[in-house]
Amino acid sequence: MKDKVLKAIKQYSMLKNGDKIIVAVSGGPDSICLLHILHTLKDEFNLELIAAHVNHCLRGKEADEDEKYVEEYCKKNDIKFFSKRVDINRLAMERNLSSESAGREARYEFFHKLMKEHNADKIALAHNANDQAETVLMRIMRGTGIEGLVGIKPVRGNIFIRPLINITRDEIENYCMENNLKPRIDKTNLENIYARNKVRLELIPYIKENFNEDIVNTLNRLSQTVSTDNDYLEYISIQSFKKYCDKNCDKVIINKDAFKEHEAVITRVIRHALLSLKGSLNNFEKVHIYDIIHIQNNSTGKKVVLPENIIAQNNYGNIELYIREENKKVTLNNEYVLEVNCSKFIEELNITVTLQLLLDKRKINVKEQNYIKYFDFDKIKGEMLLRKRKDGDRFTPLGMRGSKKLKDLFIDLKIPQPERDSIPLICFGEDIAWIVGYRLSDKFKITKDTKNVLEIKIERGAF
């Protein structure tokens, strides 16, 4: 069995020489087998092992004895040991989770904490081939897609490793007997009170007896085959995400051309967009992905509310994803007089506007900054203002002679209706000189004859 574990370690590049490993150890056959095998490989890979045990406080004395068993095993084998007691039932109530989910969160929080404190490299988990088969079966029954059929990944995020992923439970139990490990047995694993236990204790034995006695390995082969295909689709979708998606701090825009891609690709692009915006895909389901595709096929302005306070909105065929926040809408209600060689903080927009007269045109860097612009100061007549749009506003874009309605320009620029009143306009007298973030006017452009240059700089926050 050790050779099979080594093969998996090398196949999936689980370990490097000198790694410090947090090993999750419950005290059961799987985790004790894992700890024992890694300990035998300690010198070969120059490993440092740290055992981590979480007492869920669910089984009273038995749970305490599990903790004591792991501690004594580690002491006997000179392995660092850390444990934590968590009242899982209480945690489940506080977080509105099932006891299984609360237990998982508590364990992973503890593992990450130890990893940070001890500057560890990996977290080793004892999932095995039977766990993989059970996971695949359960996902099939829930109607999973191809990614769900991948099941439990041997390596996740270059942190979590599963050296026993190709080892069956029978092999693990035999290994424990041969090495006189005497692991603890959690009796709740023998009760048909959880869905996974029913799959483990009833469904798989039934399939073995009536259909395929090698069902565990068969499901593992299915997982490995699907994983290869899924990896390719993921690669293609990531390239498409980079090509079609634009992300800023609180919004992801999926270009309408992305929706011309194959359904297998665009669904994954949407998943990557949601992941980049929210940090996880928790609570997002297939129906939500297709809700986004549906509104993209509708007219501009159509939107849908998704889990986790995400809004998806059609903006002229592009899909904008953003996090909904109450009272987030910003509207510019006042006009502000601007003065040369002064800075003014506009609290409504949380921006500072600075005007500076330049007597040396060599200081101008026209192309580099979106929020630093230059104007021919001698062409300016009337007050210099910052304001929002007004009915009847017209604008002469740079490079054009005639003017056009500001409303029509906003439509051409595909600026959503709700955002238009929050766009600041820099005006000289009655003329709009700069639609901030978008366009400059041709009327105040700098030429070879310009003598005095006005620099206007806009920065986020107070000065």
Residue, then its C-alpha position, 0 to 999 in steps of 0.5 A: m500500500k505504501d507504494k500506491v501512496l507514493k505513486a499518488i504523491k508523485q503523480y499529483s506532486m503533493l509533497k516537496n522536500g522539507d515540507k511542513i505538514i498539518v495532518a488532520v487526525s480524528g483517530g479513526p482508521d483513515s486518519i491514523c493510517l495517513l499519519h502513520i504512512l506520512h511518518t514512515l515517509k518523514d526521512e525520505f521527504n524530510l517532512e515535519l508533521i503536526a497532528a491536528h485534532v478537533n473534538h466535536c463534543l458530540r459523543g461525550k466520553e468517547a470523543d474525549e477518548d479519541e482525543k486522548y488516543v491521538e495525543e498518546y499516539c503522537k507522543k509515542n511517535d514524537i509528533k507535534f500534537f494540537s487539539k481544539r474542543v468545539d461545541i458543534n451543536r452550539l456552533a451549528m445554531e449560531r451559524n444556522l448550519s447543519s451539524e455536519s457543515a458546522g463541524r467541517e467549518a470548525r475543522y478547517e478554521f483550526f487547520h488554517k489557524l495552525m498552518k498560519e501559526h506554524n508557517a506550514d506548507k500543506i494540510a493533509l486529509a485522509h479522504n480515500a477511494n471509498d470517500q471518492a466513490e460515495t461523493v460521486l454517487m451522491r452528486i449523481m443523485r443530485g443531478t451534478g454536472i461534469e465538474g461535480l463528477v470530478g469528485i474529491k480532488p487529490v490536491r486543492g489550491n496547492i494546500f490540501i493534499r489527499p495521499l490516500i485518495n487511491i486507497t480503498r477502505d479495506e486496504i486501510e483497515n488491513y494496513c491498520m491491522e498489520n501495523n497494530l495501530k488499533p484506531r478508534i471507531d466512531k459508532t455514528n459512522l455505522e448508523n444510517i442517520y446521514a445520507r452519506n452513511k446510507v450510501r456507504l452502508e446500504l447503496i454501495p453494498y447493494i450495487k456490489e452484490n447486484f451489479n458491480e462488485d468493483i463499483v468503488n474502483t469503477l467510480n474512481r476511474l470515472s472521476q479520473t476520466v472526467s477530471t481530464d476532460n474538465d481540466y481542458l474545459e477549465y483551461i479554455s474557460i479561463q482563457s475566455f474569461k481573460k478575453y471577455c471579462d473586465k473586473n474592477c474593485d466591485k464589478v465584473i463586466i462580461n462582454k456580449d461576445a462571450f455569449k457567442e461561445h459554446e454553452a460549456v464555455i460561457t457557463r464556466v466564464i460566468r462561474h469564474a466571474l461570480l467567483s472573482l467577484k464574491g470569492s466563492l461559489n457558495n449558494f450559486e446553482k445551475v439555475h442562477i447561471y442560466d438566469i444570467i444567460h436568459i437576461q443577456n438575451n433580453s433588452t438592455g436594463k433587464k436585471v436579476v437578483l442572485p444569491e449573496n446580494i449579487i445583481a446581474q444586469n444587461n447593459y446593451g448586451n454586456i452583463e454587469l455583475y455587482i454586489r448590491e448594497e442598500n443606499k449605494k446609489v450616488t447622485l450629484n445634487n449640487e454645483y461647485v465653483l472651482e478656482v485656479n490653484c485650489s483644491k475642492f473636496i466634493e463630499e457627495l462623490n468622495i472626490t477631490v478636484t484640483l486646478q493648477l495653472l501651468l506656464d510650461k507646456r513641457k509638464i503636460n503628459v496628455k495620454e497617461q492619466n484618465y483623471i488628469k486632463y489639460f485645457d487651453f486656459d485662455k479659451i475659458k470664459g465664465e465660471m468654472l463649475l463641477r455639476k451634473r447633467k441638465d436638460g438640454d445639455r450639448f457637448t462637442p466631443l474632441g475631434m468633432r466640429g458640431s455638437k450633440k445632445l449629451k443624452d445621445l452621447f450617454i446612449d452612445l457610450k452605453i452608460p446605464q440610466p441610473e448612473r448618469d446623474s452621478i457623472p461629474l461634468i467640468c464646465f466653463g461657463e455654459d460649455i461642458a469641457w470634460i465628461v469626467g471619465y469619458r470624453l473631452s470637449d474640442k472647444f478647449k483643446i490645447t494647440k501649438d498656439t496655447k500659452n497658458v495650460l490649465e491642469i485639472k486633476i480628480e482624485r478619490g477621497a479627501f485631500 
